[in-house]
């Protein structure tokens, strides 16, 4: 079994890497959205307590 050259990706590996990167971007976006929602909830709770 021949190994690919160091630093070279097969087409299937490149596609998988692109898919994983896109998935990571989507998860990062969702995390930011949840952080904003969390901040809004904290502010609303603080106003409600006053």
N, C-alpha and C positions, 0 to 999 in steps of 0.2 A: 504494500500500500504506500504510494508516494504521498509525502506530505506537501502541502502548498508552501510556496515561498514565504518566508517570514515577512509579515507586514501586508500580505495580499489576502484578500477575502474572496471566497467563492461567491457566486451570485446569490445563492440561497442564504449564505451568512450575511451578506450585505442587506438583503431584503429583511432578514430577521432583525438586524441591528436598526434599520430604519423604522421597523414596526415598534420595537422596544423604545426607541427615542420618542416616537410620536405618542406612545402610551404614557411615557414619563412626563411629556409636556402636558397632556390632558390631566394627569393626576396632580401636577404642580398647579395647574389652573384651578382645579377643584379645591385644592388646599387653600389657595388664596381666597376663593369665594367663601369657604367656610370660616376662614379667619375674619373676613369682613362681617359675615353674619354674626359671629361670636362677639365681635366688638360692638355691633349694633345692639345685640341683646344685653350686653353688660351696661351700655349707656341707658337703655330703656329701663332696666332694673334699677339703676341708680336714680333715675328721674322719678320712678314710681315710689321708691322708698322715701324720697324727700317730702 
